[in-house]
């Protein structure tokens, strides 16, 4: 396996496994899905029928986990018990990678929302120390996701500068969310291609792709509740041209369409990846 291939924990096109579609997927396991992803907090310590359903999928597909509540940028102490639970969950199900949001979701309590971290040098050092502690407990690297945000707390640094600094200082990897780049570039008036071009190829482990809500011409809301927007498809093609056919996971959290429609989006990812591979082979 080449160094480029070994950089990625999975390959192809993936789908986020959500409870409302579990039974439908079990009845007809999709052959076009190459890997799956769950939020560990929704499945850790779950037993009975739900645990058996999860095992049905982890025995058939490579799996990744994407955390919701580690709150890596919070002022409260790091939840090390959650990290240990995640380590056990990964071992139990053969999970290949753990990613988290570069954000925080509470202090003494859970806000059930992903809040932006101040874009400052001090925050870079603080967050990076916590990321390194997580990696020490897990005994493996994690990936951080670039998050959508709407009201920045401090912009001493740009979003791009802050993200790159955290990745470098903590020596962790990147799970690049294509839709979040689109959403933030519109809401905060920056060039999506410029942001994409600045991302460190060697740290990218996989992509996320999702839909968003158009609140206004200059305001997008990251919802994961609709089909992927044309701008996100275009930026995904651009990302493949830059980085190659990086493994890409389709996220859909609610407003689920008929399964054929959902699979059409997965198949479109695969088609774009195949087209990229053909171009690469032709230019080799």
Secondary structure, 3 states (H helix, E strand, C coil): CCHHHHCCCCCCEEEECCHHHHHHHHHCCCCCCCEEEECHHHCCCCCHHHHHHHHHHHCCCEEEEECCCCCCCCCCCCCHHHHHHHHHHHHHHCCCCEEEECCEEECCCEEEEEECCCCCHHHHHHHHHHHHHHHHHHCCCCEEECCCCCCCCCCCCCHHHHHHHHHHHHCCEEEEEHHHHHHHHHHCCCCHHHHHHCCCHHHEEEEEECCEEEEECCEEEECCCCCCCHHHHHHHHHHHHHHCCCCEEECCCCCCCCHHHHHHHHHHHHHHHHHHHHHHHHHC
